[in-house]
């Protein structure tokens, strides 16, 4: 009986733990309003939102700022 109670308690505690973020970097980068809202929340209380979500927010912000990541390569200067 004690093992069943302990098992039920473990299942209950596992169900109450913080789950993985449902929002991906791509979904956040595609939704600037939601990204802005989450950036403000991460700045105010990162512990409440969790590192995983705030890291995804930072990566999505970087992705929106930098674009697709293609580096700028200047044209060579012609020699005279």
C-alpha positions in Angstrom: 0.0 0.0 0.0 2.9 2.4 0.8 4.5 1.8 -2.6 1.3 2.6 -4.4 0.9 5.8 -2.4 4.5 6.7 -3.0 4.1 6.0 -6.7 1.0 8.1 -7.0 2.7 11.0 -5.2 5.7 10.8 -7.6 3.3 10.9 -10.6 1.5 13.8 -9.1 4.7 15.8 -8.5 6.0 15.0 -12.0 2.7 16.3 -13.5 3.1 19.5 -11.6 6.7 20.2 -12.6 7.5 22.9 -15.2 7.3 21.5 -18.7 9.4 22.3 -21.7 8.5 25.6 -23.6 5.8 25.1 -26.2 7.0 28.0 -28.2 9.9 27.4 -30.6 12.5 29.9 -31.8 10.9 29.8 -35.2 7.4 30.5 -33.9 8.7 33.4 -31.7 10.7 34.9 -34.6 7.5 34.8 -36.7 5.4 36.6 -34.1 7.1 39.9 -33.1 4.3 40.9 -30.7 4.6 37.8 -28.7 8.4 38.0 -28.8 8.3 41.6 -27.5 6.0 40.5 -24.7 8.2 37.6 -23.6 11.3 39.7 -23.8 9.8 42.1 -21.3 8.7 39.2 -19.0 12.2 37.6 -19.2 13.8 40.9 -18.3 11.4 41.4 -15.3 11.4 37.9 -13.9 13.6 35.3 -15.7 13.2 32.8 -12.9 9.5 32.7 -13.3 9.6 32.0 -17.0 12.6 29.7 -16.9 15.9 29.6 -18.7 14.7 27.4 -21.6 12.0 29.9 -22.7 14.1 33.0 -22.1 17.0 31.4 -24.1 14.6 30.7 -26.9 13.4 34.3 -26.8 17.0 35.6 -27.0 17.8 33.3 -29.9 14.6 34.4 -31.7 15.5 38.0 -31.2 19.0 37.4 -32.5 17.5 35.6 -35.5 15.1 38.4 -36.3 17.9 41.0 -36.0 20.5 39.0 -38.0 18.2 37.6 -40.6 19.0 34.2 -42.1 22.6 34.4 -41.0 24.2 35.1 -44.4 27.2 37.2 -43.7 27.8 40.4 -45.7 30.7 40.1 -48.1 31.8 43.3 -49.7 32.9 43.6 -53.3 36.6 43.6 -53.8 38.1 47.0 -54.5 39.3 47.3 -58.1 43.0 48.0 -58.4 44.0 50.8 -60.7 
